[in-house]
């Protein structure tokens, strides 16, 4: 199931506009206030990238990955349900991984 709010579908239209403004104005810091799945920021060429999002589990997941954390290759439905029902028992980055990357029955529990 595709996330309705994803910018991936429109990235081919948005990125050239942003990139031209960055290049034309010699901008060296690109700030992305709604990083989500990184569908825009990963295509922007700029010296520095600053990303933000209000979703704490998403940010924790992205930071863990950035710091070298290797997520498990499989999340089975039993594990998904345990995390869904007991989020406070797991680190935020793991809740983010399970919630964003292994939604059984197309149900996202971390929003």
N, C-alpha and C positions, 0 to 999 in steps of 0.2 A: 504494500500500500504506500503510495507516495504521500509525503507530508504536504498538506495544502499550502502552508506558508513558505515552502521552499523557494528560494530565488534561483535554483538551478535552471529551471525552464526559461528564465528571462536573462540569465547571465550573459548570453551572447549579445544581447542588446545593451545591457547596463554597463558591462565592463569597458567597452570601447569609449563610451561617454565619460566614465570616471577616469580612465587612463589618459584620455586626451586632456582633460582638465588638470590632472596631476602633472603631465608633461609640459603643458603650456605655461603653467604657473610655477614650475620648478618646486613642486611640493615634495618633501622628503619623508613625511610621516603620513601614512594612511590610517585613519581611524575607522573601524567598523563597529558601529554600536549594536548591531543585531547579527552576530557572527553565525549563529545557528549551526548548520552543517558545513560551514566554511566554503560555500559555493561561489562567493565573490572574492573574498580576501585572498584565496589561493591563486587567483588569476591576475591580481594587481601587482604591477612591477613598481616598487617603491623601496627606498632605502630602509625604512622602518615600518613595521605593521603593528598596530595596537588593536586588539580585538576584545570585545565585550559582549556580554549577554546577561540577562537577568536570571537565567535558569542555572541555579547553583550546581546541580548534578551534571549538566552539560559542560560547564566551565571546569569542574573537577575532572571530568573524563578527558577533556582536551589537554588539560595541564598534565595529567598522569601520562597520557600518550606522548606529549612533548618531552617529558622527563624520562622516557624510555620504557614505561610500563608496557608489557606485552600482554594483551588481553587473551582470555581463553578462546580457542577456535570454535567451541560449541557451547551454547547455553541450552540445556534441555528444559522442557516445559515444567518439570518438577522444580528445578532451580529458579526458573522465572517466577513461578507462583510463590515460592518461599520469599524471594526478594520483594515481590509485589506486596505481600502481606506483612512483611517485617522490615521495611526500608531502614528503620533506625538501627537495625542490627548490622548494617553493611556500610562500608565507606561510600561517600557520595559518588566517587568516580565509578564504582561498581554498579550502583543503582542507575547511574547514567548509562552505562554500557548495556545493562540488561533492559532498561526501559526504552532506549532508543534503537537498539540493534537486534532485539530478539522478541518482538511483540507477537505473541501467539494470539490468534484470532483477531488480528488487526486492532488490538486494544492497547493504547499507550497509557501506562499508569502513572507517569511522573509529571504530567502537566498539571 
